[in-house]
Amino acid sequence: MDSDEPVSLNTTVINDNTTGVAIIGTDDGNTTSILVACNPGKVMEQPSVELVNNTRLVSILVTEPNITNRRTPADCVVLLFYARFCPFSSMAAPHFNALPRAFPRIQMAAVDAMKHHR
């Protein structure tokens, strides 16, 4: 999608390329544009969601002090907080599990929010 192309109300467009991830959405007629510069990671042979515990989560989310704005390339991760008994988590699981195949250069992780909440 080009930046000149109109975006209809209540839609979200996600575009993955080797230089970054662009997420463009609208909310009640106000356009919100977020551009995040992601380091192009390696394409995984078997893209999958990594189930992480609290220790691994902290190591994934370590901040880099040299990153001062969204346009500075950095490692990106998409994280899902879920609960096994939550019906919304159950409904989101197949869609979240499909994300690594759609975006193989971005790390996907999920953490059981009830088991690893401390």
N, C-alpha and C positions, 0 to 999 in steps of 0.2 A: 504494500500500500504506500503510495506517495504521500508526502506531507501535505500536498495541495488537495488531495482527495478528501471530500467531506466524510465525516463520520456521523452516522445516524445516532439518535439518542439511545441511551442505555445499551451501548455496545462496547465491547472490549476487543482490541486487536492485539495479538501477540506476534511479533516477528522475530525469528531467530536467524542470525547470520554469524559469520566468523568473527566479526568485530564487536558485537554487542547484542543487547536485547532491548527492543523498544516496546514499551507498553503504552498504548494510547487508549484512553477511555473517555466516556462522557458521563456526566452526572447532572440531570435536570437542566440540560442546555449549556452548562458550563464545561468547557473543554479542559481536561487535565492531561498534561503530557509529561511523562516521566521517561527519561533516557538514562540507562545505566550502562556504563562501559565495562563489559566483562572480558577478562582475558580469554582468548579462544583456547579452551582446553582440548585435550586429546579426545578423539571420538572413541568411545568405548566399544569393544567388540560385542559385548552383551550388556547393553544399557539396562540399568536396573535401579531400583530405589534401595538405598542403604538404610537398614533399620539400625538406629544408633541408641546408645544409652547416654546418660548425662555426661560422663567423662568424654566420650567421643564427640558429643555435641559441643562441648566447650572447646575442644581442639579444632573443630570445623569453624567455629565462629570467632576465632582469634582475630582481633582487629589489627590492621596494619596502620601504624601511625602516619605514614606518608600519604595516605589517602585522605584528601581534604575536600573533595567534591565528587559528584556523581560521574563526571566525565573522565576521571582518572581510572584507567583500567585496573581491575582487581579480580580476584577469584570470586565467582558467584555461586550461590547455593540456593535451591528452593527447598524449603523445610515445611513439613506437615506435622502439626501436633494433633495426635489422635487419641481416642480412648476406645478400647475393644468393644465396650457395651454401648457406645454412642451410635444411634442410627444415622446421624449425619456423616460420621466418619466412615461408616459402612457404605453409604451412598457415594462418598467422594473417593474411596479407595480405587475402584477400577479406572477412574479418570486420572488420578494421581499416578497410578502404576503405568499409564500410557505415556506420561510426560517424558520419560527418558528416551523413548523411541522417537518422539517428535523433536526433542532438544538434546541430542546425544553429547553435546559439548558442555552441558551444564550439570553440575552435581545435584542429585536429588536425594534427600534424606527424610526420614520419618522417625519421630520419637513418640513413645507411649507416654502421654502427658500425665496419666494417673500413676504409672509405675515409676517414672523418673521425674517427679515433680520437685525434688529437693536439690 
